[in-house]
Amino acid sequence: MSLVRKRTRRSRENESFYVFNSERGRCNCFEYKGISASQVATISEAFTEGFLSGFDRIIELGYHKCGFSLFLADSATCEVFSYDILSPNPEAKADNLNLIQKDLYAQNTINEIILLIKGDGRTLLLCDGGDKCHEFGLFSPHLKPDDVIMLHDYADNLKDYSLLQEKQKWFFGHESSRHAITKYIIKNNLRGFQYQLFKEYFWGSFKKE
Ligand SMILES: C[S@@+](CC[C@H](N)C(=O)[O-])C[C@H]1O[C@@H](n2cnc3c(N)ncnc32)[C@H](O)[C@@H]1O
């Protein structure tokens, strides 16, 4: 049986953005409760409470400053498990947020994440660690039907990506692409899930059939 918590929802007043001067231009980045996230300023348009409430657990690979992790935890009704090699931000606190400091690519961490994915209910797995395509390849074979896997800094194609960069004021280069993960999509029977929507926010989104 899956554990589903009902929580008080976040308020939009907690959301803001900061400007990061990248080499290629000024990026508008998301900030939540004053904690920065490596996401576009408009990310909450895609990761809505309604969308997140459809999952029984959320696993984020790579928490960095923990702003997005805290946003996910406050917006969702389930547990959020987030991994990073860095020390977690002590300011990022929610009773359903589990910040786990481990090397993502160590075998015991991989096993731990696979066990989480295999738990009862629906999993949302967000690949946003050091090597998103590798993470997608590592974990996509273990998804259950209806689970969703996403990878960040995603380019469906380069022309589209540069148009979106202008639109979203996000001038970081892509770190994952459709081309790089096509073999995993085919092998693991994945299909685009709200693909056009999430692509606008630099996430590649796929569901296990
Ligand atoms: C792009 S950041 C994550 C951004 C975060 N998801 C957000 O939205 O704000 C990537 C993170 O992956 C982490 N990372 C890189 N290699 C790792 C490893 N081997 N194990 C765990 N975390 C790793 C980095 O420390 C970094 O914080």
The ligand as a Tripos MOL2 file, in Angstrom:
@<TRIPOS>MOLECULE
LIG
   27    29     1     0     0
SMALL
NO_CHARGES

@<TRIPOS>ATOM
      1 C1         22.0640   20.6490  -12.1040 C.3       1 LIG1
      2 S1         22.4010   20.3050  -10.4350 S.3       1 LIG1
      3 C2         20.8090   19.8360   -9.7910 C.3       1 LIG1
      4 C3         19.8370   20.9530   -9.8210 C.3       1 LIG1
      5 C4         18.5660   20.7490   -9.0290 C.3       1 LIG1
      6 N1         17.8310   19.5750   -9.4600 N.3       1 LIG1
      7 C5         17.6860   21.9670   -9.1810 C.2       1 LIG1
      8 O1         16.6830   21.9010   -9.8920 O.co2     1 LIG1
      9 O2         18.0070   22.9940   -8.5700 O.co2     1 LIG1
     10 C6         23.2580   18.7790  -10.5610 C.3       1 LIG1
     11 C7         23.6660   18.2000   -9.2420 C.3       1 LIG1
     12 O3         24.1760   16.8840   -9.4610 O.3       1 LIG1
     13 C8         25.0770   16.6150   -8.4300 C.3       1 LIG1
     14 N2         25.9320   15.4740   -8.7630 N.ar      1 LIG1
     15 C9         26.8960   15.3970   -9.7170 C.ar      1 LIG1
     16 N3         27.5110   14.2040   -9.6700 N.ar      1 LIG1
     17 C10        26.9350   13.5140   -8.6440 C.ar      1 LIG1
     18 C11        27.1480   12.2240   -8.0800 C.ar      1 LIG1
     19 N4         28.0860   11.3990   -8.5680 N.pl3     1 LIG1
     20 N5         26.3800   11.8490   -7.0500 N.ar      1 LIG1
     21 C12        25.4280   12.6770   -6.5610 C.ar      1 LIG1
     22 N6         25.1910   13.9060   -7.0490 N.ar      1 LIG1
     23 C13        25.9340   14.3300   -8.0690 C.ar      1 LIG1
     24 C14        25.8580   17.9260   -8.2970 C.3       1 LIG1
     25 O4         26.4450   18.0020   -7.0070 O.3       1 LIG1
     26 C15        24.7850   18.9650   -8.5510 C.3       1 LIG1
     27 O5         24.3120   19.5170   -7.3470 O.3       1 LIG1
@<TRIPOS>BOND
     1     1     2 1
     2     2     3 1
     3     2    10 1
     4     3     4 1
     5     4     5 1
     6     5     6 1
     7     5     7 1
     8     7     8 2
     9     7     9 1
    10    10    11 1
    11    11    12 1
    12    11    26 1
    13    12    13 1
    14    13    14 1
    15    13    24 1
    16    14    15 ar
    17    14    23 ar
    18    15    16 ar
    19    16    17 ar
    20    17    18 ar
    21    17    23 ar
    22    18    19 1
    23    18    20 ar
    24    20    21 ar
    25    21    22 ar
    26    22    23 ar
    27    24    25 1
    28    24    26 1
    29    26    27 1
@<TRIPOS>SUBSTRUCTURE
     1 LIG1         1 GROUP 0 **** ****
